[in-house]
Amino acid sequence: MNYHRVASIAAGLAAILAVTSCGSDYPLGPEQEAAARNATSTLSGTITGAGSSAQGPAMNAWQAEFATIHPGVRVQYSPDGSGAGRGALLAGAVDFAGSDAYLSDEELEESREACGPDGAVNIPAYVAPISIAFNLPGIEELNLDAETIARIFRGEIRTWDDPAIVEQNPELDLPSTPVAPVSRSDDSGTTENFTDYLHAVVPEVWPEEADGTFPADLAGENAKGNAGVVSTVTGTEGAVTYADDSAVGPPLGRAKLRVGEEYVAVSAEAAAAAVDAAQRVEGRSEFDIALDLDRRTTATGAYPLVLVSYHVLCSTYENEETLELVKAFESFVVSSEGQEASAEAAGSAPISQGLSERATAAIEAIRQR
């Protein structure tokens, strides 16, 4: 682990806490203040988290809604990227992490130091498709298969009128504009899911295994976070990136993915269909809900370039107040109310009722050590 990086994260979180502690008693504004006047909840205190930037819009919604139920509780979250969030949890710097990839076996073993002998658990909290977003004025949608996407991000397809793209989009007048791929510069769960998809579907073109860090030897620009890559593409005609769909908007277009014999558009429903086909990762504890996605699915209407973003929690907490607050907040996040709030704010796909029930049971199993 990069302890210099973890120390930097911890310092940043401390700064956030210092600033917010000096502000209003109701940092989310009049709605929280009004709720406080009528609240029956006696919960109070602060919990901290860090990690996935993809979860940012959903986290804002969860914080706001939770504050109306428990106005005495502050939930602090720093969207530093999934890798940074997992590192902070493993170092004991935060109470929970947001991550677009579940803990690796090595990280799971390492978590026993910060989280007790049973380590940490992965709880699905946020489901969203990853868009292939591009900047081609006048073109809102393209058909692309996995091989073409892989070749674009390897720098092998250099113009938008390349035959591989034209063949899949015969009805479009594609320009000779240079292709400018943009990847994430930070350790990102979005990158890990994107590279996992390419390696699973076209390993002969993308031999690199899934990784949160984009291959350094491949051509293209990079930027930090979903917002960073989307901003770069928005300002560069011919640019293309991969990003959480909630971060993509006009003027950017989106690609349809080839799944079986059809091209499937990005949507929450298509992402949910892909997640429903996922299997639990083998060899994990009863309450660890890490999921293996079938990237090669040919199911009608499924969009397999999807991320399941987790809240990584300790299975035990030393502090009783922290335990109570974490369980209350996380139970809200995976509830139907919490999932509806994130869907409205971020366009995410609500987890299914069955998955919500399993997640709730896993959260209830967290205990004090």
TORTORLO-812260 format. One record per residue (C-alpha): x, y, z; residue number from 1; residue in one letter. Coordinates in Angstrom, 2 decimals. Layout:
residues N
+---------+---------+---------+-----+---+
:      xx :      yy :      zz :   k : r :
+---------+---------+---------+-----+---+
:       X :       Y :       Z : NUM : a :
...
+---------+---------+---------+-----+---+
end
This chain:
residues 369
+---------+---------+---------+-----+---+
:      xx :      yy :      zz :   k : r :
+---------+---------+---------+-----+---+
:    0.00 :    0.00 :    0.00 :   1 : m :
:    1.09 :    3.56 :   -0.75 :   2 : n :
:    1.13 :    4.98 :    2.76 :   3 : y :
:    2.08 :    8.46 :    1.53 :   4 : h :
:   -1.11 :    8.49 :   -0.50 :   5 : r :
:   -3.18 :    7.23 :    2.44 :   6 : v :
:   -1.70 :    9.92 :    4.67 :   7 : a :
:   -2.66 :   12.51 :    2.07 :   8 : s :
:   -6.22 :   11.15 :    1.98 :   9 : i :
:   -6.45 :   11.23 :    5.75 :  10 : a :
:   -5.19 :   14.81 :    5.83 :  11 : a :
:   -7.73 :   15.82 :    3.22 :  12 : g :
:  -10.55 :   14.22 :    5.16 :  13 : l :
:   -9.43 :   15.95 :    8.32 :  14 : a :
:   -9.55 :   19.27 :    6.47 :  15 : a :
:  -13.09 :   18.53 :    5.28 :  16 : i :
:  -14.19 :   17.73 :    8.82 :  17 : l :
:  -12.57 :   20.88 :   10.15 :  18 : a :
:  -14.37 :   23.06 :    7.62 :  19 : v :
:  -17.78 :   21.48 :    8.08 :  20 : t :
:  -17.54 :   21.49 :   11.86 :  21 : s :
:  -17.14 :   25.26 :   11.77 :  22 : c :
:  -20.28 :   25.80 :    9.66 :  23 : g :
:  -24.00 :   25.66 :   10.30 :  24 : s :
:  -25.57 :   23.03 :   12.51 :  25 : d :
:  -27.56 :   22.15 :    9.39 :  26 : y :
:  -25.01 :   21.87 :    6.55 :  27 : p :
:  -27.65 :   20.66 :    4.08 :  28 : l :
:  -29.71 :   23.81 :    4.57 :  29 : g :
:  -33.32 :   24.73 :    5.47 :  30 : p :
:  -34.77 :   21.30 :    4.66 :  31 : e :
:  -32.52 :   19.65 :    7.23 :  32 : q :
:  -33.22 :   22.42 :    9.75 :  33 : e :
:  -36.98 :   22.00 :    9.30 :  34 : a :
:  -36.66 :   18.23 :    9.67 :  35 : a :
:  -34.66 :   18.70 :   12.87 :  36 : a :
:  -37.50 :   20.64 :   14.43 :  37 : r :
:  -39.90 :   17.73 :   13.85 :  38 : n :
:  -37.52 :   14.80 :   14.12 :  39 : a :
:  -37.95 :   11.93 :   16.52 :  40 : t :
:  -34.54 :   10.40 :   15.82 :  41 : s :
:  -32.04 :   10.59 :   18.65 :  42 : t :
:  -29.09 :    9.50 :   16.52 :  43 : l :
:  -26.23 :   11.97 :   16.36 :  44 : s :
:  -22.60 :   12.04 :   15.35 :  45 : g :
:  -20.44 :   11.91 :   12.24 :  46 : t :
:  -19.23 :    9.13 :    9.96 :  47 : i :
:  -16.75 :    9.54 :    7.12 :  48 : t :
:  -16.31 :    7.84 :    3.78 :  49 : g :
:  -14.24 :    8.23 :    0.64 :  50 : a :
:  -13.97 :    6.66 :   -2.78 :  51 : g :
:  -15.96 :    6.33 :   -5.99 :  52 : s :
:  -16.56 :    9.54 :   -7.89 :  53 : s :
:  -19.25 :    7.71 :   -9.88 :  54 : a :
:  -21.27 :    7.54 :   -6.68 :  55 : q :
:  -21.00 :   11.31 :   -6.19 :  56 : g :
:  -24.51 :   12.35 :   -7.35 :  57 : p :
:  -26.09 :    9.39 :   -5.57 :  58 : a :
:  -24.14 :   10.12 :   -2.39 :  59 : m :
:  -25.39 :   13.71 :   -2.41 :  60 : n :
:  -28.94 :   12.41 :   -2.59 :  61 : a :
:  -28.37 :    9.83 :    0.16 :  62 : w :
:  -26.84 :   12.45 :    2.45 :  63 : q :
:  -29.73 :   14.85 :    1.90 :  64 : a :
:  -32.50 :   12.28 :    2.37 :  65 : e :
:  -30.83 :   10.63 :    5.37 :  66 : f :
:  -30.42 :   14.05 :    7.02 :  67 : a :
:  -34.18 :   14.61 :    6.93 :  68 : t :
:  -34.67 :   11.36 :    8.86 :  69 : i :
:  -31.69 :   11.72 :   11.21 :  70 : h :
:  -30.83 :   15.45 :   11.24 :  71 : p :
:  -28.33 :   14.98 :   14.04 :  72 : g :
:  -26.10 :   12.76 :   11.88 :  73 : v :
:  -23.47 :   14.04 :    9.45 :  74 : r :
:  -22.23 :   11.79 :    6.68 :  75 : v :
:  -18.99 :   13.09 :    5.19 :  76 : q :
:  -17.84 :   11.72 :    1.81 :  77 : y :
:  -14.81 :   12.60 :   -0.30 :  78 : s :
:  -15.06 :   11.38 :   -3.96 :  79 : p :
:  -11.32 :   10.69 :   -4.41 :  80 : d :
:  -11.70 :    7.59 :   -6.60 :  81 : g :
:  -12.34 :    3.94 :   -5.78 :  82 : s :
:   -8.71 :    2.95 :   -5.22 :  83 : g :
:   -8.15 :    5.86 :   -2.85 :  84 : a :
:  -11.32 :    5.00 :   -0.94 :  85 : g :
:  -10.37 :    1.36 :   -0.47 :  86 : r :
:   -6.87 :    2.44 :    0.61 :  87 : g :
:   -8.31 :    4.84 :    3.17 :  88 : a :
:  -10.58 :    2.14 :    4.64 :  89 : l :
:   -7.72 :   -0.37 :    4.83 :  90 : l :
:   -5.65 :    2.26 :    6.65 :  91 : a :
:   -8.45 :    2.94 :    9.13 :  92 : g :
:   -8.80 :    6.55 :    7.90 :  93 : a :
:  -12.54 :    6.31 :    7.06 :  94 : v :
:  -15.58 :    4.41 :    8.30 :  95 : d :
:  -16.67 :    3.19 :    4.86 :  96 : f :
:  -15.45 :    3.26 :    1.27 :  97 : a :
:  -17.29 :    3.68 :   -2.00 :  98 : g :
:  -15.78 :    1.44 :   -4.67 :  99 : s :
:  -16.69 :    0.56 :   -8.24 : 100 : d :
:  -14.87 :   -2.75 :   -7.77 : 101 : a :
:  -15.07 :   -5.18 :   -4.88 : 102 : y :
:  -12.04 :   -5.83 :   -2.68 : 103 : l :
:   -9.48 :   -8.15 :   -4.19 : 104 : s :
:   -8.47 :  -11.26 :   -2.23 : 105 : d :
:   -5.28 :   -9.46 :   -1.20 : 106 : e :
:   -7.20 :   -6.38 :   -0.04 : 107 : e :
:   -9.69 :   -8.58 :    1.78 : 108 : l :
:   -6.86 :  -10.20 :    3.73 : 109 : e :
:   -5.32 :   -6.80 :    4.43 : 110 : e :
:   -8.66 :   -5.50 :    5.75 : 111 : s :
:   -8.38 :   -7.76 :    8.81 : 112 : r :
:   -5.94 :   -5.30 :   10.33 : 113 : e :
:   -8.33 :   -2.32 :   10.22 : 114 : a :
:  -11.63 :   -4.20 :   10.46 : 115 : c :
:  -10.95 :   -7.09 :   12.82 : 116 : g :
:  -10.47 :  -10.80 :   12.18 : 117 : p :
:  -13.44 :  -11.09 :    9.81 : 118 : d :
:  -12.20 :   -8.24 :    7.65 : 119 : g :
:  -14.43 :   -6.10 :    5.43 : 120 : a :
:  -17.54 :   -6.88 :    3.38 : 121 : v :
:  -18.70 :   -5.60 :   -0.02 : 122 : n :
:  -22.30 :   -4.36 :   -0.16 : 123 : i :
:  -23.80 :   -3.46 :   -3.58 : 124 : p :
:  -25.15 :    0.08 :   -3.32 : 125 : a :
:  -25.18 :    1.64 :   -6.78 : 126 : y :
:  -25.69 :    0.13 :  -10.22 : 127 : v :
:  -24.97 :    2.16 :  -13.34 : 128 : a :
:  -24.05 :    1.61 :  -16.96 : 129 : p :
:  -20.73 :    2.91 :  -18.25 : 130 : i :
:  -21.20 :    4.97 :  -21.40 : 131 : s :
:  -18.87 :    5.16 :  -24.35 : 132 : i :
:  -19.26 :    8.92 :  -24.83 : 133 : a :
:  -17.99 :   10.79 :  -27.87 : 134 : f :
:  -17.87 :   14.31 :  -29.29 : 135 : n :
:  -19.01 :   14.29 :  -32.93 : 136 : l :
:  -21.25 :   17.28 :  -33.65 : 137 : p :
:  -24.55 :   16.21 :  -35.20 : 138 : g :
:  -24.16 :   12.54 :  -34.20 : 139 : i :
:  -25.95 :   11.43 :  -31.02 : 140 : e :
:  -25.62 :    7.67 :  -31.30 : 141 : e :
:  -23.25 :    5.09 :  -32.79 : 142 : l :
:  -23.29 :    1.31 :  -32.99 : 143 : n :
:  -20.02 :   -0.17 :  -31.71 : 144 : l :
:  -18.95 :   -3.70 :  -30.88 : 145 : d :
:  -16.37 :   -4.58 :  -28.23 : 146 : a :
:  -13.59 :   -5.18 :  -30.77 : 147 : e :
:  -14.00 :   -1.71 :  -32.26 : 148 : t :
:  -14.07 :   -0.08 :  -28.81 : 149 : i :
:  -10.90 :   -1.95 :  -27.82 : 150 : a :
:   -9.11 :   -0.88 :  -31.01 : 151 : r :
:  -10.18 :    2.74 :  -30.46 : 152 : i :
:   -8.68 :    2.80 :  -26.98 : 153 : f :
:   -5.54 :    1.03 :  -28.16 : 154 : r :
:   -5.00 :    3.84 :  -30.68 : 155 : g :
:   -5.42 :    1.47 :  -33.65 : 156 : e :
:   -8.51 :    3.21 :  -35.06 : 157 : i :
:   -7.38 :    6.73 :  -35.89 : 158 : r :
:  -10.31 :    8.40 :  -37.67 : 159 : t :
:  -14.07 :    8.26 :  -37.22 : 160 : w :
:  -14.60 :    7.14 :  -40.83 : 161 : d :
:  -12.56 :    3.99 :  -40.24 : 162 : d :
:  -14.16 :    1.00 :  -42.05 : 163 : p :
:  -14.79 :   -0.81 :  -38.75 : 164 : a :
:  -17.04 :    2.03 :  -37.59 : 165 : i :
:  -18.61 :    2.72 :  -40.99 : 166 : v :
:  -19.61 :   -0.95 :  -41.39 : 167 : e :
:  -21.64 :   -0.82 :  -38.18 : 168 : q :
:  -23.18 :    2.58 :  -38.98 : 169 : n :
:  -23.98 :    2.55 :  -42.73 : 170 : p :
:  -26.73 :    5.15 :  -42.37 : 171 : e :
:  -24.37 :    7.81 :  -40.95 : 172 : l :
:  -22.07 :   10.19 :  -42.81 : 173 : d :
:  -19.06 :    9.77 :  -40.55 : 174 : l :
:  -16.34 :   12.44 :  -40.64 : 175 : p :
:  -12.61 :   11.91 :  -41.07 : 176 : s :
:  -12.07 :   13.65 :  -37.72 : 177 : t :
:   -9.17 :   12.12 :  -35.74 : 178 : p :
:  -10.17 :    9.82 :  -32.89 : 179 : v :
:   -8.87 :   11.11 :  -29.54 : 180 : a :
:   -9.35 :    8.52 :  -26.78 : 181 : p :
:   -9.43 :    9.86 :  -23.21 : 182 : v :
:   -8.88 :    7.58 :  -20.21 : 183 : s :
:   -8.87 :    7.99 :  -16.44 : 184 : r :
:   -5.62 :    9.13 :  -14.83 : 185 : s :
:   -6.59 :    7.92 :  -11.34 : 186 : d :
:   -7.04 :    4.43 :   -9.93 : 187 : d :
:  -10.66 :    3.96 :  -10.91 : 188 : s :
:  -13.33 :    1.33 :  -10.51 : 189 : g :
:  -14.85 :    2.63 :  -13.74 : 190 : t :
:  -11.57 :    1.77 :  -15.50 : 191 : t :
:  -11.51 :   -1.66 :  -13.85 : 192 : e :
:  -15.05 :   -2.42 :  -15.07 : 193 : n :
:  -14.29 :   -1.07 :  -18.55 : 194 : f :
:  -11.11 :   -3.11 :  -18.95 : 195 : t :
:  -12.83 :   -6.17 :  -17.46 : 196 : d :
:  -15.51 :   -5.90 :  -20.15 : 197 : y :
:  -12.95 :   -5.63 :  -22.97 : 198 : l :
:  -10.77 :   -8.45 :  -21.65 : 199 : h :
:  -13.77 :  -10.74 :  -21.14 : 200 : a :
:  -15.38 :  -10.12 :  -24.52 : 201 : v :
:  -12.37 :   -9.62 :  -26.85 : 202 : v :
:   -9.28 :  -10.97 :  -25.05 : 203 : p :
:   -7.49 :  -11.41 :  -28.37 : 204 : e :
:   -7.65 :   -7.63 :  -28.90 : 205 : v :
:   -7.45 :   -6.59 :  -25.23 : 206 : w :
:   -5.12 :   -9.13 :  -23.57 : 207 : p :
:   -4.57 :   -6.99 :  -20.47 : 208 : e :
:   -6.55 :   -8.20 :  -17.49 : 209 : e :
:   -8.95 :   -5.92 :  -15.61 : 210 : a :
:   -7.18 :   -3.16 :  -13.71 : 211 : d :
:   -8.19 :    0.07 :  -12.04 : 212 : g :
:   -5.26 :    1.81 :  -13.70 : 213 : t :
:   -5.50 :    2.31 :  -17.47 : 214 : f :
:   -2.50 :    0.82 :  -19.34 : 215 : p :
:    0.17 :    3.52 :  -19.41 : 216 : a :
:    1.59 :    2.46 :  -22.76 : 217 : d :
:   -1.62 :    3.04 :  -24.71 : 218 : l :
:   -2.20 :    6.22 :  -26.69 : 219 : a :
:   -4.44 :    9.06 :  -25.60 : 220 : g :
:   -5.05 :   11.80 :  -23.09 : 221 : e :
:   -6.20 :   11.22 :  -19.53 : 222 : n :
:   -8.04 :   13.12 :  -16.82 : 223 : a :
:   -9.09 :   12.56 :  -13.23 : 224 : k :
:  -12.55 :   11.34 :  -12.33 : 225 : g :
:  -15.71 :   10.93 :  -14.39 : 226 : n :
:  -16.15 :   14.70 :  -14.45 : 227 : a :
:  -12.58 :   15.16 :  -15.69 : 228 : g :
:  -12.80 :   12.82 :  -18.68 : 229 : v :
:  -16.24 :   14.11 :  -19.67 : 230 : v :
:  -15.01 :   17.71 :  -19.50 : 231 : s :
:  -11.99 :   16.85 :  -21.66 : 232 : t :
:  -14.13 :   15.12 :  -24.28 : 233 : v :
:  -16.67 :   17.95 :  -24.28 : 234 : t :
:  -13.89 :   20.36 :  -25.16 : 235 : g :
:  -12.29 :   18.19 :  -27.88 : 236 : t :
:  -14.04 :   17.38 :  -31.15 : 237 : e :
:  -13.38 :   13.75 :  -32.06 : 238 : g :
:  -12.64 :   12.72 :  -28.47 : 239 : a :
:  -14.12 :    9.62 :  -26.87 : 240 : v :
:  -14.10 :    8.25 :  -23.34 : 241 : t :
:  -15.73 :    5.78 :  -20.96 : 242 : y :
:  -17.62 :    7.22 :  -17.99 : 243 : a :
:  -20.48 :    6.63 :  -15.60 : 244 : d :
:  -23.58 :    7.41 :  -17.65 : 245 : d :
:  -24.87 :    9.87 :  -15.04 : 246 : s :
:  -21.90 :   12.13 :  -15.84 : 247 : a :
:  -22.61 :   12.22 :  -19.58 : 248 : v :
:  -24.86 :   14.85 :  -21.13 : 249 : g :
:  -25.20 :   17.08 :  -24.17 : 250 : p :
:  -23.43 :   17.74 :  -26.43 : 251 : p :
:  -21.87 :   14.28 :  -26.15 : 252 : l :
:  -23.24 :   11.25 :  -27.94 : 253 : g :
:  -23.40 :    7.70 :  -26.61 : 254 : r :
:  -22.62 :    4.37 :  -28.24 : 255 : a :
:  -24.91 :    1.38 :  -28.38 : 256 : k :
:  -23.11 :   -1.88 :  -27.54 : 257 : l :
:  -23.38 :   -4.99 :  -29.63 : 258 : r :
:  -24.84 :   -7.77 :  -27.47 : 259 : v :
:  -25.45 :  -10.99 :  -29.37 : 260 : g :
:  -27.12 :   -9.96 :  -32.63 : 261 : e :
:  -28.47 :   -6.60 :  -31.43 : 262 : e :
:  -27.14 :   -3.21 :  -30.38 : 263 : y :
:  -28.29 :   -2.18 :  -26.90 : 264 : v :
:  -28.60 :    1.45 :  -25.83 : 265 : a :
:  -27.48 :    2.71 :  -22.44 : 266 : v :
:  -30.27 :    2.66 :  -19.85 : 267 : s :
:  -30.86 :    1.88 :  -16.20 : 268 : a :
:  -33.16 :   -0.98 :  -17.21 : 269 : e :
:  -30.54 :   -2.56 :  -19.47 : 270 : a :
:  -27.93 :   -2.27 :  -16.69 : 271 : a :
:  -30.29 :   -3.90 :  -14.19 : 272 : a :
:  -30.89 :   -6.78 :  -16.61 : 273 : a :
:  -27.14 :   -7.45 :  -16.72 : 274 : a :
:  -26.81 :   -7.35 :  -12.93 : 275 : v :
:  -29.71 :   -9.77 :  -12.47 : 276 : d :
:  -27.63 :  -12.37 :  -14.31 : 277 : a :
:  -24.61 :  -11.90 :  -12.02 : 278 : a :
:  -23.36 :  -14.58 :   -9.62 : 279 : q :
:  -21.89 :  -14.24 :   -6.13 : 280 : r :
:  -18.09 :  -14.37 :   -6.05 : 281 : v :
:  -17.06 :  -17.77 :   -4.69 : 282 : e :
:  -15.00 :  -18.17 :   -1.54 : 283 : g :
:  -16.32 :  -15.08 :    0.23 : 284 : r :
:  -18.04 :  -14.91 :    3.61 : 285 : s :
:  -21.79 :  -15.33 :    4.04 : 286 : e :
:  -22.37 :  -11.58 :    4.18 : 287 : f :
:  -19.96 :  -10.47 :    1.47 : 288 : d :
:  -22.04 :   -9.71 :   -1.64 : 289 : i :
:  -19.32 :   -9.27 :   -4.26 : 290 : a :
:  -20.80 :  -10.05 :   -7.69 : 291 : l :
:  -19.30 :  -11.58 :  -10.82 : 292 : d :
:  -20.88 :  -10.01 :  -13.92 : 293 : l :
:  -21.32 :  -11.99 :  -17.13 : 294 : d :
:  -19.73 :   -9.58 :  -19.61 : 295 : r :
:  -20.31 :  -12.01 :  -22.49 : 296 : r :
:  -24.07 :  -12.27 :  -21.97 : 297 : t :
:  -26.28 :  -12.37 :  -25.05 : 298 : t :
:  -29.48 :  -11.83 :  -23.07 : 299 : a :
:  -31.96 :   -9.63 :  -24.91 : 300 : t :
:  -31.93 :   -6.06 :  -23.62 : 301 : g :
:  -28.92 :   -6.50 :  -21.30 : 302 : a :
:  -26.12 :   -3.92 :  -21.28 : 303 : y :
:  -23.01 :   -5.69 :  -19.95 : 304 : p :
:  -20.73 :   -2.64 :  -19.70 : 305 : l :
:  -22.07 :   -1.90 :  -16.25 : 306 : v :
:  -20.54 :   -1.21 :  -12.89 : 307 : l :
:  -21.83 :   -2.43 :   -9.57 : 308 : v :
:  -20.51 :    0.08 :   -7.09 : 309 : s :
:  -20.11 :   -1.09 :   -3.52 : 310 : y :
:  -20.00 :    0.32 :   -0.05 : 311 : h :
:  -17.11 :   -1.47 :    1.60 : 312 : v :
:  -17.77 :   -1.78 :    5.32 : 313 : l :
:  -15.94 :   -3.30 :    8.24 : 314 : c :
:  -17.63 :   -6.43 :    9.56 : 315 : s :
:  -16.92 :   -5.12 :   13.07 : 316 : t :
:  -16.37 :   -1.63 :   14.51 : 317 : y :
:  -14.70 :   -0.77 :   17.80 : 318 : e :
:  -16.79 :    2.32 :   18.51 : 319 : n :
:  -20.43 :    1.67 :   19.37 : 320 : e :
:  -21.62 :    5.05 :   18.09 : 321 : e :
:  -19.84 :    4.55 :   14.75 : 322 : t :
:  -21.35 :    1.08 :   14.45 : 323 : l :
:  -24.87 :    2.42 :   15.04 : 324 : e :
:  -24.46 :    5.28 :   12.55 : 325 : l :
:  -22.90 :    3.11 :    9.83 : 326 : v :
:  -25.68 :    0.54 :   10.11 : 327 : k :
:  -28.39 :    3.19 :   10.03 : 328 : a :
:  -26.96 :    4.99 :    7.01 : 329 : f :
:  -26.13 :    1.87 :    5.01 : 330 : e :
:  -29.53 :    0.32 :    5.70 : 331 : s :
:  -31.08 :    3.47 :    4.25 : 332 : f :
:  -28.80 :    3.38 :    1.18 : 333 : v :
:  -29.88 :   -0.15 :    0.16 : 334 : v :
:  -33.55 :    0.40 :    1.03 : 335 : s :
:  -36.17 :    1.10 :   -1.64 : 336 : s :
:  -36.26 :    4.73 :   -0.48 : 337 : e :
:  -32.50 :    5.10 :   -0.76 : 338 : g :
:  -32.38 :    3.42 :   -4.16 : 339 : q :
:  -35.19 :    5.61 :   -5.43 : 340 : e :
:  -33.32 :    8.72 :   -4.26 : 341 : a :
:  -30.15 :    7.70 :   -6.13 : 342 : s :
:  -32.10 :    6.74 :   -9.26 : 343 : a :
:  -33.75 :   10.18 :   -9.36 : 344 : e :
:  -30.49 :   12.03 :   -8.70 : 345 : a :
:  -28.06 :    9.97 :  -10.78 : 346 : a :
:  -30.11 :    7.88 :  -13.20 : 347 : g :
:  -28.82 :    4.70 :  -11.57 : 348 : s :
:  -30.61 :    1.36 :  -11.70 : 349 : a :
:  -32.20 :    0.46 :   -8.34 : 350 : p :
:  -30.96 :   -2.86 :   -7.00 : 351 : i :
:  -33.60 :   -5.58 :   -7.04 : 352 : s :
:  -35.74 :   -6.31 :   -4.00 : 353 : q :
:  -33.98 :   -9.62 :   -3.44 : 354 : g :
:  -30.55 :   -8.00 :   -3.56 : 355 : l :
:  -31.78 :   -5.24 :   -1.25 : 356 : s :
:  -32.94 :   -7.83 :    1.28 : 357 : e :
:  -29.60 :   -9.67 :    1.17 : 358 : r :
:  -27.72 :   -6.39 :    1.57 : 359 : a :
:  -29.89 :   -5.38 :    4.54 : 360 : t :
:  -29.23 :   -8.72 :    6.24 : 361 : a :
:  -25.48 :   -8.30 :    5.69 : 362 : a :
:  -25.55 :   -4.81 :    7.23 : 363 : i :
:  -27.55 :   -6.04 :   10.20 : 364 : e :
:  -24.87 :   -8.69 :   10.80 : 365 : a :
:  -22.18 :   -6.03 :   11.42 : 366 : i :
:  -21.29 :   -5.98 :   15.10 : 367 : r :
:  -19.05 :   -4.38 :   17.70 : 368 : q :
:  -15.67 :   -5.85 :   18.50 : 369 : r :
+---------+---------+---------+-----+---+
end
